[in-house]
Amino acid sequence: MNTLRTYLFGALLTACAFLAPSASHAQSDLELATYYYNSGAFEQARLYLDNLWKKDPSVYDMYLNTLLELEDFDAAEDIVKSRLKKNGDKTMAQVDLGSLYLRIGKEDEAQAAFQKALSELPVGQGPTKRLADAFIKLDQLDLALAAYEKAMANGNNNYSYHYELANLQGLRGDYEGMVDSFMALLHERPNYLRTVQNSFNRNLRIATDMRQADMVRRKVLKASQEWSGDTVFLELLIWVFNQQRDFLSALAHVKALDQRNNENGRRLMELAEVAAKNGDLETAYECYATVAAKGPSGTQYDKARQAMLQVRKEQVTGTFPLDTAAALSLSNDYRLALEDLGETPGTSGIMTDWAQLLAFHLNNPAQAESILDRTVNMPGLELDERNRAKLLLGDVLVFQDDVWTASLLFSQVDLDHKEGLLGQQAKFRNARVSYFTGDFNWAQAQLDILKASTSKLISNDAIDLSLLITDNFNMDTLTAPMEMFARADLLRYRNRLDASLRTLDSLVLAYPMHTLEDEILLIRAEIAMQRGQFDTAIGHYEEILEMHFMDILADDALFGLADIHENQLGDPETAQGLYERLLNEFPGSLYVVEARKRFRQLRGDVLE
């Protein structure tokens, strides 16, 4: 018995010894074939694949591609037909055969093979998608569509087909079919809304092509009527209107959705923010007013009331020349809002905005100072808000020529926020006070500290002021021209525009061809803008560009020109070209971020 066991064990070891080299050899051939194939050495790869194919069907794809690369089409046809004779799913082999026939110019045979693949398509999402993807790869888009249609006709109407079908329709250029499929998808899977929006952005030009936008809007409206209970179509319709920057049309549907979902104005507030960012202040105001009309019991009431005032302030103060009647009406709205809401830490923003309107636009700094005094001394106000009010109070005191008290307030804020943004703003204001009073060395020292701390927190005004002093004072042995210019600048700050212009005239007469010439032109342009004298402002800006293009204010002039054409003359096409010119010719300008934003708005992009 033991002898028999020993004999059988020895025989097994001998068999393993013979088999192991064979298995190892096969593995080695596969590795070599793969190596040569991946290296593009197809002749060498074929030396191994010819034998491997007979034993290992899994190398089919590698072997077929190798034969195609070597243009041995007869051998390729043989292995595909050999594959067809075997059991299992033959659809992909038919596609391979059709692809081969296409490659050698046998169009009729290719289409016959493709039709055979369609006829033999098994039921199921996986086989359908594989076949459609293969057809798409071969640019046989109509056949890919036929594959999906067959699957859906067989009752295999999986919602994912709508997504695949929609993307396929987009590839075929059938955008109406694409939208129809996406509508069906959204009915079954409303959570695909973002996916559908992204696909529309890729395939359509809703923002710029009115025909496409109208087509999408028409189909979304139809879907919303067909499936009236689905709010997703209202959401999509609002999105379409937003892409077109037609926020007023979006508003009607946002109101309906807000009421249907009992959202308490949340979506209206979101639309208002988007509309305001895109310059549609009228619609933004209407959104806020709609929320405020819900009454004090609404969760968004206080925020909406304040936002209404902010939008109105932007409208009033952005109009040149100032509409005094509108400004007085807005001032009364601020008073009524505070009577309604009370003077509390939550309404401190209303108080500071009102004070700014009174001081700098209605020439009533005394009342502004009174409001800001109450704000600064309000119990419970957070430190940041208190110091923001202090900064504005300091600005109002400068307006009233009380620069020393103003400087003290700025210093207090600086101490409270040594490393923060408010501290940086306070330090700049103190530097500006020194500039206004003719202490240019001290002003420059403060500005140098700002630049050394962090450039990200320095305002454009701080950098401009530093450049002004560096270019026109540090290199000049005379201080009088700079002192006269600073005095004219202060007079402009105080809205004493005639006195400012007279001082500039005196400067030009006393010191002709001074390096301040472009700065003088810039102030003249800004005063003309404030008075609504747009042609005069354009003339000054164009003179800067013509005579001082290499100086530091050329980008200021270009931005000013673009702003006039966009916001005052209603010429968006010229404005867009000027913004683009600024982006191309002055890529390091401080106006680049704002110019890019406005350029995108004028181009039709939606800033969400």
C-alpha positions as CSV (number, residue, x, y, z in Angstrom):
1,M,0.0,0.0,0.0
2,N,2.7,2.4,1.0
3,T,4.6,1.5,-2.2
4,L,1.5,2.3,-4.3
5,R,1.2,5.7,-2.6
6,T,4.8,6.5,-3.2
7,Y,4.4,5.6,-6.9
8,L,1.3,7.7,-7.4
9,F,2.9,10.7,-5.7
10,G,5.9,10.4,-7.9
11,A,3.8,10.2,-11.0
12,L,1.9,13.4,-10.0
13,L,5.2,15.3,-9.5
14,T,6.4,14.2,-12.9
15,A,3.1,15.4,-14.5
16,C,3.4,18.7,-12.8
17,A,7.0,19.0,-13.9
18,F,5.9,18.6,-17.5
19,L,2.9,20.9,-17.3
20,A,4.5,23.8,-15.4
21,P,6.9,24.8,-18.2
22,S,4.0,24.8,-20.7
23,A,1.8,27.1,-18.5
24,S,4.8,29.3,-17.8
25,H,5.6,29.4,-21.5
26,A,2.1,30.5,-22.4
27,Q,2.1,33.2,-19.8
28,S,5.4,34.4,-21.1
29,D,4.1,34.5,-24.7
30,L,1.1,36.6,-23.6
31,E,3.3,39.0,-21.7
32,L,5.6,39.4,-24.7
33,A,2.7,39.9,-27.1
34,T,1.2,42.5,-24.8
35,Y,4.6,44.3,-24.5
36,Y,5.1,44.4,-28.3
37,Y,1.5,45.4,-28.9
38,N,1.7,48.3,-26.4
39,S,5.0,49.3,-28.0
40,G,3.5,49.5,-31.5
41,A,5.7,46.6,-32.7
42,F,2.8,44.8,-34.3
43,E,4.9,42.4,-36.5
44,Q,6.5,41.0,-33.3
45,A,3.3,40.9,-31.5
46,R,1.7,38.9,-34.2
47,L,4.4,36.2,-33.9
48,Y,2.9,35.3,-30.5
49,L,-0.7,36.2,-31.1
50,D,-1.1,33.8,-34.1
51,N,-0.6,30.9,-31.7
52,L,-2.2,32.4,-28.6
53,W,-5.5,33.1,-30.5
54,K,-6.0,29.4,-31.0
55,K,-5.8,28.7,-27.3
56,D,-7.0,31.9,-25.6
57,P,-10.0,33.7,-27.1
58,S,-9.5,36.6,-24.6
59,V,-6.7,38.0,-26.9
60,Y,-9.3,38.6,-29.7
61,D,-9.4,42.4,-29.5
62,M,-5.6,42.6,-29.3
63,Y,-5.2,40.2,-32.2
64,L,-7.8,41.9,-34.4
65,N,-6.3,45.3,-33.9
66,T,-2.9,44.0,-34.6
67,L,-4.1,42.5,-37.9
68,L,-5.8,45.8,-38.8
69,E,-2.7,47.8,-38.0
70,L,-0.7,45.4,-40.3
71,E,-3.5,45.7,-42.9
72,D,-3.9,42.0,-43.2
73,F,-7.6,42.3,-43.8
74,D,-8.1,38.7,-45.0
75,A,-6.8,37.3,-41.7
76,A,-8.8,39.9,-39.8
77,E,-12.0,38.8,-41.6
78,D,-11.2,35.2,-40.8
79,I,-10.9,35.7,-37.0
80,V,-14.1,37.9,-36.9
81,K,-16.0,35.2,-38.8
82,S,-14.5,32.6,-36.5
83,R,-15.8,34.6,-33.6
84,L,-19.3,34.7,-35.1
85,K,-19.4,30.9,-35.3
86,K,-19.0,30.6,-31.5
87,N,-21.9,30.7,-29.1
88,G,-22.9,33.8,-27.1
89,D,-23.6,37.5,-28.0
90,K,-22.7,38.0,-31.6
91,T,-23.7,41.6,-32.0
92,M,-20.3,43.1,-31.2
93,A,-18.6,40.6,-33.6
94,Q,-21.0,41.8,-36.3
95,V,-20.0,45.4,-35.6
96,D,-16.3,44.4,-35.9
97,L,-17.1,42.8,-39.2
98,G,-18.9,45.9,-40.4
99,S,-16.1,48.1,-39.2
100,L,-13.6,46.0,-41.2
101,Y,-15.7,46.2,-44.3
102,L,-15.9,50.0,-43.9
103,R,-12.2,50.1,-43.7
104,I,-11.7,48.3,-47.0
105,G,-14.4,50.2,-48.8
106,K,-17.2,47.5,-48.8
107,E,-20.0,49.9,-47.8
108,D,-22.9,47.5,-48.6
109,E,-21.4,44.6,-46.7
110,A,-20.7,46.9,-43.8
111,Q,-24.3,48.1,-43.5
112,A,-25.5,44.5,-43.8
113,A,-23.3,43.5,-40.9
114,F,-24.5,46.5,-38.9
115,Q,-28.1,45.6,-39.6
116,K,-27.4,42.0,-38.5
117,A,-26.0,43.4,-35.2
118,L,-29.2,45.4,-34.7
119,S,-31.4,42.4,-35.5
120,E,-29.5,40.2,-33.0
121,L,-29.4,42.8,-30.2
122,P,-30.3,41.1,-26.9
123,V,-32.7,42.6,-24.5
124,G,-31.0,44.6,-21.8
125,Q,-29.5,48.0,-20.9
126,G,-25.9,46.7,-21.0
127,P,-25.9,45.2,-24.5
128,T,-27.9,48.2,-25.9
129,K,-25.5,50.7,-24.6
130,R,-22.4,48.7,-25.8
131,L,-23.9,48.5,-29.3
132,A,-24.8,52.2,-29.4
133,D,-21.4,53.2,-28.1
134,A,-19.7,51.1,-30.8
135,F,-21.9,52.7,-33.5
136,I,-21.1,56.2,-32.1
137,K,-17.4,55.4,-32.2
138,L,-17.7,54.5,-35.9
139,D,-19.7,57.7,-36.5
140,Q,-22.8,55.6,-37.3
141,L,-25.1,57.9,-35.3
142,D,-28.3,56.9,-37.0
143,L,-27.6,53.2,-36.2
144,A,-26.9,54.1,-32.6
145,L,-30.2,55.9,-32.5
146,A,-31.9,52.8,-34.0
147,A,-30.4,50.7,-31.2
148,Y,-31.9,52.8,-28.5
149,E,-35.2,53.0,-30.3
150,K,-35.4,49.3,-30.7
151,A,-34.7,48.8,-27.0
152,M,-37.4,51.2,-26.0
153,A,-39.9,49.7,-28.5
154,N,-39.3,46.3,-26.8
155,G,-40.5,47.8,-23.6
156,N,-37.1,48.2,-22.1
157,N,-37.8,51.9,-21.5
158,N,-35.2,52.5,-18.8
159,Y,-35.0,56.2,-17.8
160,S,-31.3,56.1,-18.5
161,Y,-32.0,55.7,-22.2
162,H,-33.4,59.2,-22.2
163,Y,-30.1,60.5,-21.1
164,E,-28.1,58.5,-23.6
165,L,-30.6,59.3,-26.3
166,A,-30.5,63.0,-25.6
167,N,-26.7,63.1,-25.8
168,L,-26.8,61.1,-29.0
169,Q,-29.4,63.6,-30.5
170,G,-27.0,66.4,-29.6
171,L,-24.2,64.6,-31.5
172,R,-26.5,64.2,-34.5
173,G,-27.4,67.9,-34.4
174,D,-31.0,67.1,-33.7
175,Y,-31.3,69.6,-30.9
176,E,-35.1,69.4,-30.8
177,G,-34.9,65.7,-30.3
178,M,-32.2,66.2,-27.7
179,V,-34.5,68.5,-25.7
180,D,-37.5,66.2,-26.0
181,S,-35.4,63.3,-24.6
182,F,-34.2,65.5,-21.7
183,M,-37.8,66.5,-20.9
184,A,-38.7,62.8,-20.7
185,L,-35.7,62.2,-18.5
186,L,-36.6,65.1,-16.1
187,H,-40.1,63.8,-15.8
188,E,-38.8,60.5,-14.5
189,R,-35.7,61.8,-12.8
190,P,-36.0,65.4,-11.7
191,N,-32.7,65.2,-9.9
192,Y,-31.0,65.2,-13.3
193,L,-31.8,69.0,-13.6
194,R,-28.2,70.1,-13.2
195,T,-27.0,67.4,-15.7
196,V,-29.5,68.7,-18.2
197,Q,-28.4,72.3,-17.7
198,N,-24.8,71.3,-18.2
199,S,-25.6,69.5,-21.4
200,F,-27.6,72.5,-22.7
201,N,-24.5,74.7,-22.0
202,R,-22.3,72.3,-23.9
203,N,-24.5,71.8,-26.9
204,L,-26.6,74.9,-27.2
205,R,-26.1,78.7,-27.3
206,I,-29.2,79.7,-25.3
207,A,-27.6,83.0,-24.2
208,T,-26.8,84.2,-27.7
209,D,-29.0,82.2,-30.2
210,M,-32.6,83.4,-30.0
211,R,-33.9,80.6,-32.2
212,Q,-32.4,77.9,-29.9
213,A,-33.5,79.8,-26.8
214,D,-37.1,80.0,-28.1
215,M,-37.1,76.3,-29.1
216,V,-36.0,75.3,-25.6
217,R,-38.4,77.6,-23.9
218,R,-41.3,76.3,-26.1
219,K,-40.5,72.7,-25.3
220,V,-40.1,73.3,-21.6
221,L,-43.4,75.1,-21.5
222,K,-45.0,72.2,-23.3
223,A,-43.5,69.7,-20.8
224,S,-44.7,71.8,-17.9
225,Q,-48.2,71.6,-19.3
226,E,-48.0,67.9,-20.0
227,W,-46.7,67.1,-16.6
228,S,-48.2,70.0,-14.6
229,G,-47.3,68.5,-11.3
230,D,-43.6,68.5,-12.0
231,T,-42.0,71.7,-10.6
232,V,-38.6,70.8,-12.2
233,F,-39.8,72.3,-15.5
234,L,-40.5,75.6,-13.8
235,E,-37.0,75.5,-12.4
236,L,-35.6,74.8,-15.9
237,L,-37.6,77.6,-17.4
238,I,-36.3,80.0,-14.9
239,W,-32.8,78.9,-15.7
240,V,-33.4,79.4,-19.4
241,F,-34.6,83.0,-18.8
242,N,-31.5,83.6,-16.6
243,Q,-29.2,82.4,-19.4
244,Q,-30.8,85.0,-21.6
245,R,-30.5,87.6,-18.9
246,D,-34.3,88.0,-19.1
247,F,-34.7,88.2,-15.4
248,L,-38.1,90.0,-15.6
249,S,-39.6,86.9,-17.4
250,A,-37.9,84.6,-14.9
251,L,-39.5,86.6,-12.1
252,A,-43.1,85.6,-13.0
253,H,-42.2,81.9,-12.8
254,V,-40.1,82.3,-9.6
255,K,-43.2,83.9,-8.0
256,A,-45.3,80.9,-9.0
257,L,-42.7,78.4,-7.7
258,D,-42.2,80.4,-4.5
259,Q,-46.0,80.3,-3.9
260,R,-46.3,76.6,-4.9
261,N,-43.5,75.4,-2.6
262,N,-44.2,77.9,0.2
263,E,-40.5,79.0,0.1
264,N,-41.1,82.4,1.9
265,G,-39.2,84.3,-0.7
266,R,-35.9,82.3,-0.7
267,R,-35.8,81.8,-4.5
268,L,-36.9,85.4,-5.1
269,M,-34.0,86.7,-3.0
270,E,-31.6,84.5,-5.1
271,L,-33.0,85.8,-8.4
272,A,-32.7,89.4,-7.1
273,E,-29.0,88.8,-6.3
274,V,-28.3,87.3,-9.8
275,A,-30.3,90.2,-11.5
276,A,-28.4,92.8,-9.5
277,K,-25.0,91.3,-10.4
278,N,-26.0,91.4,-14.1
279,G,-27.0,95.0,-13.9
280,D,-30.8,94.5,-13.9
281,L,-31.6,96.6,-10.9
282,E,-35.2,97.1,-11.8
283,T,-36.0,93.4,-11.6
284,A,-33.8,93.0,-8.5
285,Y,-35.9,95.7,-6.8
286,E,-39.1,94.0,-7.9
287,C,-38.0,90.7,-6.4
288,Y,-37.1,92.3,-3.1
289,A,-40.4,94.3,-3.1
290,T,-42.3,91.1,-3.6
291,V,-40.7,89.5,-0.6
292,A,-41.2,92.6,1.5
293,A,-44.8,92.7,0.6
294,K,-45.3,89.4,2.4
295,G,-45.2,91.5,5.6
296,P,-43.1,91.5,8.8
297,S,-44.1,87.9,9.6
298,G,-42.0,86.7,6.7
299,T,-38.6,85.3,7.5
300,Q,-36.9,87.4,4.8
301,Y,-38.8,90.7,5.5
302,D,-36.0,92.7,7.2
303,K,-33.4,91.6,4.7
304,A,-35.7,92.4,1.7
305,R,-36.4,95.9,3.0
306,Q,-32.7,96.6,3.4
307,A,-31.9,95.2,0.0
308,M,-34.6,97.3,-1.6
309,L,-33.0,100.4,-0.2
310,Q,-29.5,99.3,-1.4
311,V,-30.7,98.7,-5.0
312,R,-32.5,102.1,-5.0
313,K,-29.3,103.7,-3.7
314,E,-27.3,102.1,-6.5
315,Q,-29.8,103.3,-9.0
316,V,-30.0,106.9,-7.7
317,T,-26.3,107.4,-7.1
318,G,-25.4,105.8,-10.4
319,T,-27.4,108.3,-12.4
320,F,-25.5,111.4,-13.7
321,P,-26.3,114.2,-13.1
322,L,-27.9,113.3,-9.8
323,D,-31.7,113.3,-9.8
324,T,-32.2,115.3,-6.7
325,A,-35.9,114.5,-6.4
326,A,-35.2,110.8,-6.6
327,A,-32.4,111.2,-4.0
328,L,-34.7,113.0,-1.6
329,S,-37.4,110.4,-2.1
330,L,-34.8,107.7,-1.3
331,S,-33.8,109.6,1.8
332,N,-37.4,109.6,3.0
333,D,-37.6,105.8,2.3
334,Y,-34.6,105.4,4.6
335,R,-36.4,107.4,7.3
336,L,-39.6,105.4,7.0
337,A,-37.6,102.1,7.1
338,L,-35.9,103.0,10.3
339,E,-39.2,104.1,11.8
340,D,-40.6,100.7,10.9
341,L,-37.7,98.5,11.8
342,G,-36.1,100.7,14.5
343,E,-32.5,101.7,15.0
344,T,-30.9,98.4,16.0
345,P,-27.7,96.6,15.3
346,G,-29.6,94.8,12.6
347,T,-30.4,98.0,10.8
348,S,-27.0,99.7,11.2
349,G,-26.4,99.1,7.5
350,I,-29.5,101.2,6.6
351,M,-28.2,104.0,8.9
352,T,-24.8,104.1,7.3
353,D,-26.2,104.0,3.8
354,W,-28.6,106.8,4.6
355,A,-25.8,108.9,6.1
356,Q,-23.6,108.4,3.0
357,L,-26.5,109.5,0.7
358,L,-27.1,112.6,2.9
359,A,-23.5,113.7,3.1
360,F,-22.1,113.0,-0.4
361,H,-25.2,113.3,-2.6
362,L,-27.6,115.7,-0.8
363,N,-25.0,118.0,0.8
364,N,-26.4,117.4,4.3
365,P,-23.3,116.3,6.3
366,A,-24.6,117.6,9.6
367,Q,-27.6,115.1,9.6
368,A,-25.3,112.4,8.3
369,E,-22.9,113.0,11.2
370,S,-25.8,112.8,13.7
371,I,-27.0,109.4,12.3
372,L,-23.4,108.0,12.3
373,D,-22.8,109.2,15.9
374,R,-25.9,107.2,17.0
375,T,-24.6,104.2,15.0
376,V,-21.2,104.3,16.5
377,N,-22.5,104.6,20.0
378,M,-25.3,102.0,19.6
379,P,-25.3,99.3,22.4
380,G,-24.8,95.7,21.2
381,L,-23.3,96.7,17.8
382,E,-20.5,94.3,16.7
383,L,-17.0,95.8,16.6
384,D,-16.6,95.4,12.9
385,E,-19.9,97.2,12.2
386,R,-19.1,99.9,14.7
387,N,-15.7,100.6,13.0
388,R,-17.3,100.6,9.6
389,A,-19.5,103.4,10.8
390,K,-16.5,105.1,12.3
391,L,-14.7,105.0,8.9
392,L,-17.8,106.6,7.2
393,L,-18.1,109.2,10.0
394,G,-14.4,110.1,9.4
395,D,-15.2,110.5,5.7
396,V,-18.1,112.8,6.6
397,L,-15.8,114.9,8.9
398,V,-13.2,115.2,6.1
399,F,-16.1,116.4,3.9
400,Q,-16.8,119.1,6.6
401,D,-13.1,120.0,6.7
402,D,-12.6,118.5,10.2
403,V,-9.6,116.5,9.1
404,W,-8.0,116.1,12.5
405,T,-11.0,114.6,14.2
406,A,-11.4,112.4,11.2
407,S,-7.8,111.3,11.5
408,L,-8.3,110.4,15.1
409,L,-11.2,108.1,14.2
410,F,-9.2,106.5,11.5
411,S,-6.4,105.8,13.9
412,Q,-8.8,104.2,16.4
413,V,-10.0,101.8,13.7
414,D,-6.4,101.1,12.7
415,L,-5.6,100.1,16.3
416,D,-8.7,97.8,16.6
417,H,-7.8,96.0,13.3
418,K,-4.0,96.1,12.9
419,E,-3.9,93.1,10.6
420,G,-7.4,93.2,9.1
421,L,-9.0,94.8,6.1
422,L,-10.7,97.5,8.2
423,G,-7.3,98.5,9.6
424,Q,-5.9,98.7,6.1
425,Q,-8.8,100.9,5.0
426,A,-8.3,103.1,8.0
427,K,-4.6,103.5,7.3
428,F,-5.3,104.4,3.7
429,R,-7.8,107.1,4.9
430,N,-5.2,108.6,7.2
431,A,-2.7,108.6,4.3
432,R,-5.3,110.4,2.2
433,V,-5.8,113.0,4.9
434,S,-2.0,113.6,4.9
435,Y,-2.2,113.9,1.1
436,F,-5.1,116.4,1.2
437,T,-3.2,118.6,3.7
438,G,0.0,118.6,1.8
439,D,2.1,116.2,4.0
440,F,3.1,114.0,1.0
441,N,6.1,112.3,2.7
442,W,4.0,111.1,5.6
443,A,1.2,109.9,3.2
444,Q,3.8,108.0,1.1
445,A,5.2,106.4,4.2
446,Q,1.7,105.2,5.2
447,L,1.1,103.8,1.7
448,D,4.5,102.1,1.7
449,I,3.4,100.3,4.9
450,L,0.2,99.2,3.2
451,K,2.1,97.8,0.2
452,A,4.6,96.0,2.5
453,S,1.8,94.3,4.5
454,T,-0.2,92.6,1.8
455,S,-1.1,93.7,-1.6
456,K,-4.4,91.8,-1.6
457,L,-5.8,94.1,1.0
458,I,-4.8,97.4,-0.6
459,S,-7.6,99.1,-2.5
460,N,-7.2,100.4,-6.0
461,D,-7.4,103.9,-4.6
462,A,-4.4,103.3,-2.3
463,I,-2.3,102.1,-5.1
464,D,-3.4,105.0,-7.3
465,L,-2.6,107.5,-4.6
466,S,0.9,106.0,-4.1
467,L,1.6,106.2,-7.8
468,L,0.3,109.8,-8.0
469,I,2.7,110.9,-5.2
470,T,5.7,108.8,-6.6
471,D,5.3,110.1,-10.1
472,N,4.5,113.8,-9.4
473,F,6.1,114.7,-6.1
474,N,9.1,112.6,-5.3
475,M,10.8,113.6,-8.6
476,D,9.8,117.3,-8.4
477,T,11.9,119.9,-6.6
478,L,8.7,122.1,-6.4
479,T,6.0,121.3,-3.9
480,A,3.5,124.0,-4.9
481,P,2.1,122.1,-8.0
482,M,1.3,119.0,-6.0
483,E,-0.2,121.1,-3.2
484,M,-2.5,122.8,-5.6
485,F,-3.5,119.5,-7.1
486,A,-4.2,118.0,-3.7
487,R,-6.3,121.0,-2.8
488,A,-8.3,120.7,-6.0
489,D,-8.8,117.0,-5.3
490,L,-10.1,117.8,-1.8
491,L,-12.5,120.4,-3.1
492,R,-13.8,117.8,-5.5
493,Y,-14.2,115.3,-2.6
494,R,-16.4,118.0,-0.9
495,N,-18.5,118.4,-4.0
496,R,-17.2,122.0,-4.5
497,L,-16.8,121.2,-8.2
498,D,-16.5,124.8,-9.5
499,A,-13.8,125.6,-7.0
500,S,-11.9,122.4,-7.8
501,L,-11.9,123.3,-11.6
502,R,-10.8,126.9,-10.9
503,T,-7.8,125.5,-8.8
504,L,-6.9,123.1,-11.7
505,D,-7.0,126.0,-14.1
506,S,-4.7,128.0,-12.0
507,L,-2.3,125.1,-11.7
508,V,-2.2,124.7,-15.5
509,L,-1.5,128.4,-16.0
510,A,1.2,128.5,-13.4
511,Y,2.9,125.3,-14.3
512,P,2.3,124.4,-18.0
513,M,3.3,121.0,-19.2
514,H,3.7,119.7,-15.7
515,T,3.8,115.9,-15.2
516,L,0.4,116.3,-13.4
517,E,-1.2,117.0,-16.8
518,D,-2.8,113.5,-17.2
519,E,-4.0,113.6,-13.6
520,I,-5.6,117.0,-14.2
521,L,-7.4,115.6,-17.3
522,L,-8.7,112.6,-15.3
523,I,-10.2,114.8,-12.6
524,R,-11.8,117.0,-15.2
525,A,-13.3,113.9,-16.8
526,E,-14.7,112.7,-13.5
527,I,-16.2,116.0,-12.7
528,A,-17.8,116.2,-16.2
529,M,-19.2,112.7,-15.6
530,Q,-20.6,113.8,-12.2
531,R,-22.4,116.6,-14.0
532,G,-23.7,114.5,-16.8
533,Q,-21.5,116.2,-19.4
534,F,-20.6,112.9,-21.1
535,D,-19.1,114.4,-24.3
536,T,-16.8,116.5,-22.3
537,A,-15.7,113.6,-20.2
538,I,-15.1,111.5,-23.3
539,G,-12.9,114.3,-24.7
540,H,-10.7,114.3,-21.6
541,Y,-10.4,110.5,-21.5
542,E,-9.5,110.4,-25.2
543,E,-6.9,113.1,-24.7
544,I,-5.3,111.0,-22.0
545,L,-5.2,108.0,-24.3
546,E,-3.8,110.1,-27.2
547,M,-1.2,112.2,-25.4
548,H,-0.4,110.1,-22.3
549,F,-0.8,106.5,-23.4
550,M,2.5,105.4,-21.8
551,D,1.6,107.1,-18.5
552,I,0.0,105.4,-15.5
553,L,-3.6,106.7,-16.2
554,A,-4.1,105.3,-19.6
555,D,-6.0,102.3,-18.3
556,D,-8.1,104.6,-16.0
557,A,-9.1,106.6,-19.1
558,L,-9.9,103.4,-21.1
559,F,-12.1,102.0,-18.3
560,G,-13.8,105.4,-17.9
561,L,-14.6,105.5,-21.6
562,A,-16.0,102.0,-21.5
563,D,-18.1,102.8,-18.4
564,I,-19.7,105.9,-20.1
565,H,-20.6,104.0,-23.3
566,E,-22.0,101.1,-21.2
567,N,-24.0,102.9,-18.5
568,Q,-24.6,106.4,-19.8
569,L,-24.8,106.3,-23.6
570,G,-26.4,102.8,-24.0
571,D,-23.8,101.6,-26.4
572,P,-22.9,98.1,-25.2
573,E,-21.0,97.1,-28.4
574,T,-18.5,100.0,-28.1
575,A,-18.2,99.4,-24.3
576,Q,-17.5,95.7,-24.9
577,G,-14.7,96.5,-27.3
578,L,-13.2,99.0,-24.9
579,Y,-13.2,96.5,-22.1
580,E,-11.6,93.9,-24.3
581,R,-9.0,96.4,-25.3
582,L,-8.2,97.1,-21.7
583,L,-7.8,93.4,-21.0
584,N,-5.5,92.9,-23.9
585,E,-3.4,96.1,-23.7
586,F,-3.2,96.5,-19.9
587,P,-3.2,93.0,-18.4
588,G,-1.7,94.2,-15.2
589,S,-4.3,97.0,-14.6
590,L,-6.1,97.3,-11.4
591,Y,-9.3,97.4,-13.5
592,V,-8.8,93.9,-15.1
593,V,-11.1,92.0,-12.7
594,E,-14.0,94.5,-13.1
595,A,-13.4,94.9,-16.8
596,R,-13.5,91.1,-17.3
597,K,-16.7,90.9,-15.3
598,R,-18.4,93.7,-17.4
599,F,-17.0,92.2,-20.6
600,R,-18.6,88.9,-19.8
601,Q,-21.9,90.5,-18.9
602,L,-22.0,92.4,-22.2
603,R,-21.1,89.2,-24.1
604,G,-24.1,87.6,-22.6
605,D,-22.6,85.4,-19.8
606,V,-24.7,85.1,-16.7
607,L,-22.9,85.9,-13.5
608,E,-24.4,83.6,-10.9
